Amino acid sequence: MNGILKRYLSADGAVVCSVLDGTAMCAEMERIHKTSAVVTAALGRLSMAASLIGYGLKDDGDTVTLRLDGGGPAGILVAVADWHGNVKSYAEQPIVELPLNAKGKLDVAGAVGTDGTLFVIKDLGMKEPYAGQTALVSGEIAEDVTQYFAASEQVPTACGLGVLVNPDLTVKFAGGYLIQLLPFAPESAITQLEENLRGLTSVTALLEAGMSADDIAEKLMHGLDAELLDESQPAYRCDCSRERTANMLRSLDRNTLTEMADEMPEIEVCCHFCNEKYIFTPDEVRQMAEAKQAASENADAE
């Protein structure tokens, strides 16, 4: 199930705009995690933000992780995206029930909380990942992403995110956009963007009205002579595997592995992102502990 993610550039090269129809990826996210309506909206928004930011990365293998810890009943939310915009995500508490907010909408800020931090970690293949953070300004996620770019990367940014949930809790529409100004952007482009955004309804309302990513980009970039730069078809995609899970187990210390092998009839590891379960026998885990012991002895001998 793929989304549609397109990136546009203004004629003067000063404004970059990415638009995402994330309905399919958020629908898959809800199907996997069976989230309540408000958590679907919250985790969907964070997932699409990660997808939009990930698509701005430069190299294959680069990833971005958004971690939102706002102190709300949904707990910590995490979304990880690659440079194609593919995303995987999870919420600590997938089921949260709250009354609608004062605007009659799902209370995303109430679910995630407003007293906390948005962390952005970019793994760009260097020795250490780049990590930035910002205090939450609203808990509505789009505003928090905008604040992150202003505070941590000094990039003027406008972000919009939305998820419309059906009465049966499936996702009806989901989408988002990310607009960024380059340092040499003229004042006229800033004024035009402000005018365009002022007259814009929600992303989900535009999608519900039948608008495509191109149509939404035309509204966002009106008057800036934007052209399509590139596009992707990102999906909700988890890259876990039995081997990667085994490597995670191997990273544990020898005593822990030995205790697990001695005390458990089988060792089950469940992936947070896709709920896939991997089973290891006590013998397999014991072999990992023995290999760790042998490696330690060889290192001491050298």
N, C-alpha and C positions, 0 to 999 in steps of 0.2 A: 504494500500500500504506500504509494509515493505522493509527496507533496509537489508543489511547484514553487520554485525559488528563482527569482530573476533579479539581476543587478543592472542598474541604469546609471549613466554618467551624463551630467549636464554638458552642453556644448563647449563651455569654457573650461571644463575639467575640474571645476571647483566644488561640485556637489555630487556625492555618491548616494544612491538610494537603492536599498534592497527591499523587495516585497515578497512575502511568503504566503501562499495558500497552504496552511498546515492542517487542513481538515483531516486528511487521511492519516497523517502521523499521530495526531492527537486522538483520533478514533482508535488506533492501534494501542496507544498508551492506555486509554481507558479500558480497552478489552483485556489487556494484560493485568493491570493493577486493580481493576474493578473499584475505581475511586468513586467517592460520593461526588455530587454535582459541584460543590464548592472546591473540592480538592482537584477535580478534573480541570476546573477553570484556572486554579492557581498553578498546578503542575504543567498544564498545557501552555500557559503563558511563559513560564520559565523555560520550558523545552523549546518553544519557538524563539525565545530570546537567544538561547544557546545556539540554535541552528543558524540564526541570522549573523551572530558574531563569528561562529565557526566558519561560515562561508567567506568571511573576510580574511581568513588565515592564508598563508602563502604557499605552503608546501604539503605534499602528501605525507601523512603521518602526524601532522600538527593537530592538536586537539585543544578544546577549551572546556573548562568545567565551571559551571555556576553553582554556587552553594549558598542557599539562603537560609539563614538562621534568625528568625524574627521573634521567637519565643511564643508563637501561637500554638493552638492545639494540633495543627497538622505536623508539628515538629520540624525537623530539618528537611528541606527539599534540595535535591541534587539533579542537575542535568549536564550531560556530557555530549559534545558535538565534535565531528571531524570537519575537515576543510571542504567537504561536499555538502555540509549541512545535515548529514545523518545524525540522529540524536537518540540517546537513551536516558531514562530518568526514573526517579522514584521519590516517594514521600515517606517519611518515617511512619506517619499515621494516615493511611489512605482513606479512612472513613471519618469524616467530621460533618456534623450536622449543625448548621447555624441558621437563624432567621435571616431574611433578606436585609440588605443594608437600607439606609435612609432613602436611597434612590430607587429602591425596589429591585436591586441587582444582587447577584451572588456576592456574599461578603468575603471577597478574597483577602482583603487586609485583615479581617477578623480571624480568618483561618491560619494565615501565615504569621501574623503578628506584625507589630510596627516598631518594636524595641529590639533592634538587633542589627545584623550586618549582612551585606551581600558580598561574597567573595568571588573573585574571578581569577582563575588559574589557567594560564596558557602554557601548554607544553609544546615548545617549538623545537624540540630535538637538541636543546642545549644541556649542559650539565645540570642546571637548576631551572625549573619552570619559572615563568614570570607570574607573580602573584600580586593582585591589587585588591582593595576592599573599600567599601563605603558604608556609612551608616544608612539604614533604611530611612527614606523620607516619607513613604506612604504605605508600603506593603502591597501596593497594587502592581508591582513588578516593573511595568513599563517606565514609570517615573523613577524607580530605583536604578534601572539600567541607564537611563538618561543621566542621572546624578553620578553614577559610577564613571562614565566617560568624561564628564566635566571635571570631576574631582581627581581621578586617578590617571587619566590619559590626556587631559586637557584638550579633548576633541569635542567641539560643539555638536550635539547629537539630539535628534528627535526620535523617539521610539513609541510605537503604538502596538498593542497586543490585545487580542480578544478571543474568547472561546464561548460559543453559544451551545448550551446543553439542552438536549431534548428531554421531555417529561420522563422517558424511559431510561434516562441517564447516559444515553449514547451522545456522541458529539455531532451536532448539526453543522456548525461552521466553526472554523478556527483560522486565524490569520494574524499577520503582523508586518510591520515595516521598521526599517532602521535607516535614518537619513543622517549623513555626516558631512560637515563642512571642512574642507581643506584650509590650511592656514592662509592661503591667498584669496579666499572667497571674497568677492566684492560686496559692499554693503547692499547693492541692488539685489543680489541673489538672496541675501538674508531677509530682506524686506519681502521679496516675492514668496519665499518659503513660509514666512510667518503668516502672510495673507492666505496662502493655500491651506495651511494647517488650521487656521481659524475657522474656515468654512467646511471642515471635514467632519463627517459623522464617523461612528465607530467602524473599525475594520470588518467586524462581523455583519454590520448592517449593509456595508458595501457588497460583501460576498453574498449575503442573503438576497440582495437586489439583482444578483446575477453578474456582478462585475468580475472580470478576470484580473490577474496580476498586472497586466498591461494597462487595463482601465484604471486601476487604483494608482499605478505609477503616474499615469497621465494627470490625475488629480493632484497628486503630491508634487509633481515636478512641472506643473503648468507654468508656462512662461519662461522655462529654462532650456527649452529645446533639447530635452534628454533623449539619449539613444540607448538601446539595449546593449549592454556590455557583455554579459554572459548569463548562463542559466544552469540550473541543476534540478534534479528530481529527488530530493532527499526523502528519507523514510525513517520511521522509528526502527532502529536496528541495533541489536545488542551483539557485541563481538566476543562474548564469552565462549569458552570451550572447555573440554575436560582437561586438556593439557595446561591451559592457563590457570585453571582451578588447582591442578596439581602443583604448579609452580608457586601458587599462593600458599598452599600447605607446606611446601618445602621451605618457605621463608620463615616458618615457625621454628622455635628453638627445639632442640632434641628432646628435652624433658617433656615438653608439651605434647609432641608427637607420640612419645612413648606412652604417656598417660592416656591419650585418646585411643591408641591401639589396644591398651590393656582394659579400658573401661567400657568401650562402646562396641556393640555387636556389628555396627557398620557406621561409617562416618559420612554423614550427608551434608553437603554444602549447597546452599540455595543462592542463586544469583539475585541480587536486589533489583536489577534492572529488567529482567525478563522472567523471573521465577523458575528458570530451568534448574533442575536438581541434579547434582552429580554425586554418585555413591562410590565410596572407596572402602575396601575391605581392611580389617585390622592388619593383615599381612602387608598390604600395599603401604600403609602408613608406617608400619614398623620398618619396612625397607627404607623409607625416606629417612627415618631416625638413624638407622644404621649407616646410611650413606653420609649423613651429616657428621656422625661420629668418626667415620673413616677419614673424611675430609679434614676434620679438626686435628686428628692424629698426624696426618701427613703434613699439615701446616706446621705443627709443633716440631716434627722431625726435621723439617727444612730449616 
